[in-house]
Amino acid sequence: MNAQRAVLLVAHTGRPAAVRSARLVVDRLTAAGLTVRVLAAEAPDLRCPGASEVAGSADAAAGAEMVMVIGGDGTLLRAAELARPAGVPLLGVNLGHVGFLAEADPEDLSDTVDRVLARRYSVERRMTIDVTVRANGDVTASTWALNEATVEKAARERMLDVVTEVDGRPLSRWGCDGVVFATPTGSTAYAFSAGGPVVWPEVEALLLVPISAHALFARPMVVSPRSVLAVEVIGGTGMRLHGSAGDGHGSAGDGHGSAGDGQREASGAVLWCDGRRRVILPPGARVEVRRGTRPVLLARLRGAGRRDAGAEVAMAGGTSPDRTTADSAELGALFTDRLVAKFGLPVAGWRGQADARHAAAASQREEGPGGDA
């Protein structure tokens, strides 16, 4: 049965620590009888003779049990492009800075591999957004995002003039640096930096967050996941040489730029999806954002529950057993723990429910068996 199991491994090969960790993972998984795939573009750096090479296409993860990611959140967002069409979960081992999407740290690598081999993990569904670009009524681009879609000004010294819309009705016109459309997953990414709220991942909602808007009403907004959000770019600017994805718009630390970087752009606006996929927006362009038709699945080691989490993974060519996820309260607690750990939030002085239980028990002992309830 193990011979039928396959894992796609994606690594940040620009980091020696990621390469070393990737080799350890490949050796452990192949020794246990699993098939490990690596991307052809990464294979020369990884030098793992026990792994099979696959092209970095939408079929790379087809039939795999999961995609293991060795790197930061940027590497995980890159791997999401491969995992999403295959409908398989991502499991990240963080070698980046914050690593908010990653599940494990390098010191947990051995235990992480053990859990993968034993299928002891749960699976979370994360909402995505589908993005459509229109010009003169015609669709010119269609893409998606796990974290956010951002309409930004292309020239640093100029302001972007936009009109935002919710469900076919105009909301407000802003002079701004841009607008972020985010998912709950992306609420801790760019939207967070722009002043948006933190939204727990089990909440289904869309976020609209203006960036440095010069307006009286320019507050972050949380709307229904059934809503359709839109922004229309008013006017344009002169020709401007635009930098590459490495200038702050690319995936964090990945070094994977987008096609067309360095070309001259006639528009004052550009659309970025997850900091990876870029679309130049001509004057008058319209960007529409709606709930994505396909979620992204994240494998979680903490709070996996007592059930065999292998029941949550669709095996290649086989049946798809029941997909169960952790209880909503448990997911919320795990996310709270993640916020505290990743952002180093101060929690000294917290007493929690344990003290309340101890107080109740002490009260019962004082009252004795015949005391009032």
C-alpha positions in Angstrom: 0.0 0.0 0.0 2.9 2.4 0.8 4.1 1.9 -2.8 1.0 3.7 -4.0 1.5 6.7 -1.8 3.1 9.8 -3.4 4.3 13.1 -2.1 5.4 16.1 -4.1 8.2 18.1 -2.4 8.7 21.8 -3.2 11.7 23.6 -1.6 13.3 27.0 -1.6 16.6 25.8 -3.2 18.2 29.2 -2.7 18.6 28.4 1.1 21.1 25.7 2.0 19.1 24.8 5.1 16.1 24.1 2.9 18.1 21.9 0.6 19.5 19.9 3.5 16.0 19.5 5.0 14.5 18.5 1.7 17.1 15.8 1.2 16.4 14.4 4.7 12.7 14.3 3.9 13.2 12.6 0.6 15.5 9.9 2.2 13.0 9.2 5.0 9.9 9.0 2.8 11.5 6.9 0.1 13.0 4.5 2.7 9.4 4.0 3.9 8.3 3.1 0.5 6.7 6.3 -0.6 7.2 7.8 -4.0 8.6 11.3 -3.8 8.4 13.8 -6.7 10.5 16.9 -7.0 10.2 19.7 -9.6 12.5 19.4 -12.6 13.7 23.0 -12.0 14.7 22.2 -8.4 16.1 18.7 -9.0 19.7 19.8 -9.9 20.0 21.7 -6.6 18.4 19.0 -4.5 20.3 16.1 -6.0 18.0 13.4 -4.6 18.5 10.3 -6.7 15.6 8.5 -5.0 13.1 11.1 -6.2 11.3 11.3 -9.5 11.3 14.5 -11.5 8.1 16.2 -12.7 7.5 19.4 -14.6 6.2 22.3 -12.7 2.8 22.2 -14.3 -0.8 21.9 -13.0 -0.4 18.1 -13.2 2.7 18.0 -10.9 0.7 17.0 -7.8 -2.0 15.0 -9.5 -2.6 11.7 -7.6 -0.3 12.7 -4.8 -1.3 12.5 -1.1 0.1 15.9 -0.3 2.6 18.6 -1.2 5.3 19.1 1.4 6.9 22.6 1.3 10.3 23.4 2.7 10.7 27.1 2.9 8.7 30.2 3.9 5.2 31.4 3.1 6.4 32.6 -0.3 7.4 29.0 -1.2 4.1 27.7 0.1 2.2 30.2 -2.1 4.2 29.0 -5.0 3.4 25.4 -4.1 -0.3 26.3 -3.8 -0.4 26.8 -7.5 0.4 23.1 -7.9 -1.7 21.7 -5.0 -4.9 23.6 -5.7 -5.7 22.1 -9.1 -4.9 18.6 -7.8 -7.1 19.1 -4.6 -4.3 17.9 -2.3 -3.2 19.5 1.0 -0.1 21.5 1.6 2.2 20.9 4.6 4.7 23.6 5.2 8.0 23.4 7.1 9.0 27.0 7.9 12.5 28.1 7.0 11.4 31.7 6.3 10.8 34.7 8.6 7.2 34.6 10.0 6.0 31.5 8.2 2.4 32.1 9.2 1.0 29.5 6.7 3.6 26.8 7.6 2.7 24.1 10.1 6.1 22.9 11.3 9.6 24.3 12.2 12.9 22.8 11.2 13.4 21.3 14.7 10.1 19.4 14.2 11.2 17.9 10.9 11.6 14.3 12.1 8.2 14.3 13.9 6.6 15.9 10.9 7.8 13.1 8.6 6.6 10.5 11.2 3.2 12.0 11.2 3.0 12.1 7.4 4.0 8.4 7.3 1.4 7.5 9.9 -1.2 9.9 8.2 -1.7 11.6 11.6 -2.7 15.1 10.4 -6.0 17.0 9.8 -6.9 19.0 6.8 -8.3 22.6 6.7 -10.1 24.1 3.8 -9.0 27.6 3.1 -11.2 29.9 1.0 -9.7 31.4 -2.1 -10.8 34.3 -4.4 -11.3 34.3 -8.2 -10.2 37.4 -10.0 -11.4 38.7 -13.3 -10.0 41.7 -15.2 -12.1 43.5 -17.8 -11.2 46.2 -20.3 -14.0 47.8 -22.3 -16.3 45.1 -21.2 -14.1 42.3 -22.4 -12.3 39.8 -20.1 -8.6 40.3 -20.5 -7.3 38.1 -17.6 -8.6 35.6 -15.1 -6.6 34.4 -12.1 -7.0 33.6 -8.4 -5.4 34.1 -5.0 -5.1 32.4 -1.6 -4.1 35.5 0.4 -5.1 38.6 -1.6 -5.5 40.4 -4.9 -4.1 43.9 -4.8 -4.6 46.7 -7.2 -1.6 49.0 -6.8 -0.2 52.1 -8.3 2.7 51.4 -10.7 4.5 54.7 -10.1 5.7 55.5 -6.6 5.3 59.2 -7.0 1.8 59.1 -8.3 -1.6 58.4 -6.7 -4.1 55.9 -8.0 -7.7 57.1 -8.6 -10.3 54.3 -8.2 -13.9 53.7 -7.6 -14.8 50.6 -5.4 -18.0 48.6 -5.8 -19.9 46.0 -3.8 -22.5 43.8 -5.4 -23.0 46.1 -8.4 -23.4 49.3 -6.4 -20.7 52.0 -6.2 -19.3 52.4 -2.7 -16.7 55.2 -2.8 -14.1 56.9 -4.9 -10.6 57.1 -3.5 -7.2 58.6 -4.3 -4.9 56.0 -2.8 -1.9 53.8 -3.1 -4.1 50.8 -3.9 -6.8 48.4 -2.7 -6.4 45.0 -1.1 -9.1 42.3 -1.6 -8.3 39.5 0.9 -9.5 36.2 2.2 -9.5 35.4 5.9 -6.2 33.5 5.3 -4.8 36.7 3.8 -6.0 38.9 6.7 -2.7 38.3 8.4 -0.7 39.2 5.3 -0.8 42.4 3.1 -4.3 43.3 4.4 -2.9 43.3 8.0 -0.1 45.6 7.0 -2.6 47.9 5.4 -4.6 48.2 8.6 -7.2 45.6 8.0 -8.7 43.3 10.7 -7.5 39.8 11.6 -10.2 37.3 10.6 -10.2 33.8 12.0 -9.8 31.3 9.1 -13.1 29.5 9.7 -15.0 32.7 9.2 -16.3 32.9 5.6 -15.9 36.5 4.4 -14.2 38.8 1.9 -12.1 41.8 3.0 -11.7 45.1 1.2 -8.9 47.2 2.6 -7.8 50.6 1.1 -4.0 51.4 1.1 -3.2 54.9 2.2 -6.5 56.4 0.9 -7.0 60.2 0.9 -10.7 60.1 1.8 -13.0 60.7 4.8 -14.6 57.2 4.3 -11.8 54.7 3.7 -12.2 52.0 6.4 -11.4 48.3 6.0 -14.6 46.4 5.3 -15.7 42.8 5.8 -18.4 41.6 3.5 -20.4 38.5 2.7 -18.5 35.7 0.9 -21.4 35.7 -1.6 -20.7 39.3 -2.5 -18.8 40.4 -5.7 -16.3 43.2 -5.1 -14.9 45.4 -7.8 -12.6 48.3 -8.4 -12.4 50.5 -11.5 -9.2 52.3 -12.4 -9.9 55.9 -13.4 -7.4 57.5 -15.7 -3.7 56.6 -16.2 -0.2 57.9 -16.1 2.7 58.3 -18.5 5.2 55.6 -19.4 7.1 54.3 -16.4 9.8 51.6 -16.0 8.4 49.1 -13.5 10.7 47.0 -11.3 10.8 43.3 -10.9 8.9 41.1 -8.4 12.0 41.2 -6.2 11.3 44.9 -5.4 8.8 44.0 -2.7 6.0 42.5 -4.7 7.3 39.0 -5.3 6.9 36.0 -3.1 8.7 36.4 0.2 12.3 35.3 -0.3 11.5 33.0 -3.2 13.3 34.9 -5.9 10.7 33.8 -8.5 9.8 36.9 -10.4 6.9 37.3 -12.8 7.1 37.4 -16.6 7.4 40.8 -18.1 9.3 42.5 -15.3 11.3 45.5 -16.4 9.0 46.3 -19.3 7.6 49.8 -19.8 4.0 50.1 -18.7 1.5 52.7 -20.0 -0.9 52.2 -17.1 -0.8 53.7 -13.7 -2.0 50.5 -12.1 -1.0 46.8 -11.7 -2.8 43.8 -10.2 -0.8 41.4 -8.0 -2.3 38.1 -6.8 -0.4 36.6 -3.8 2.5 38.8 -4.8 3.2 36.3 -7.6 0.9 36.7 -10.6 0.9 40.1 -12.2 -1.5 41.8 -14.6 -0.9 45.3 -16.0 -4.1 47.3 -15.8 -4.9 49.9 -18.6 -6.8 53.1 -17.8 -10.4 52.2 -17.3 -9.7 48.6 -16.3 -12.1 46.8 -14.0 -11.1 44.1 -11.5 -13.8 41.8 -10.1 -13.3 39.6 -7.0 -15.5 36.8 -5.9 -15.2 33.7 -3.8 -13.0 31.1 -5.4 -14.6 28.0 -6.9 -11.7 25.8 -5.5 -10.3 26.0 -2.0 -6.7 25.4 -0.9 -6.2 22.6 1.5 -3.7 22.9 4.4 -2.5 19.9 6.4 -2.3 20.5 10.1 -0.4 18.5 12.7 -1.7 20.2 15.8 -5.3 19.3 16.8 -5.4 16.4 14.4 -7.8 14.7 16.8 -8.1 11.0 17.6 -9.3 9.9 14.2 -6.9 8.6 11.6 -6.3 11.7 9.5 -5.6 9.5 6.5 -9.3 9.4 6.0 -9.1 13.1 5.1 -6.8 12.5 2.1 -7.9 11.5 -1.3 -5.6 8.7 -2.5 -4.4 8.6 -6.1 -6.9 6.7 -8.3 -8.8 5.5 -5.2 -11.9 6.5 -3.3 -12.2 9.7 -1.3 -13.1 8.7 2.3 -14.9 11.1 4.6 -13.1 14.4 4.9 -13.4 15.6 8.5 -11.9 18.7 9.9 -11.2 19.8 13.5 -14.0 21.2 15.6 -14.6 24.9 15.0 -13.7 25.9 18.5 -10.5 23.8 18.3 -9.6 25.5 15.0 -10.2 28.9 16.6 -8.0 28.1 19.6 -5.2 26.8 17.3 -5.3 30.0 15.3 -5.2 32.1 18.5 -2.1 30.2 19.6 -0.6 30.7 16.1 -1.2 34.5 16.4 0.5 34.7 19.8 3.4 32.6 18.7 4.1 34.2 15.3 3.6 37.8 16.3 5.1 37.4 19.8 2.0 38.8 21.5 2.2 39.5 25.2 -0.1 37.2 27.2 1.5 37.4 30.6 -1.1 37.6 33.4 -3.6 35.3 31.5 -5.3 33.0 34.0 -7.8 31.3 31.7 -10.2 28.5 32.5 -7.8 26.5 34.6 -8.0 29.1 37.5 -11.7 29.2 37.2 -12.0 25.4 37.5 -9.6 25.5 40.5 -11.7 28.2 42.2 -14.9 26.2 41.6 -13.3 23.1 43.0 -12.1 25.0 46.1 -15.6 26.5 46.6 -17.1 23.0 46.5 -14.6 21.7 49.1 -15.4 24.6 51.4 -19.2 24.1 51.1 -18.9 20.3 51.7 -21.2 17.6 50.4 -24.3 19.2 51.7 -23.6 22.7 50.5 -25.7 24.5 47.9 -24.8 23.7 44.2 
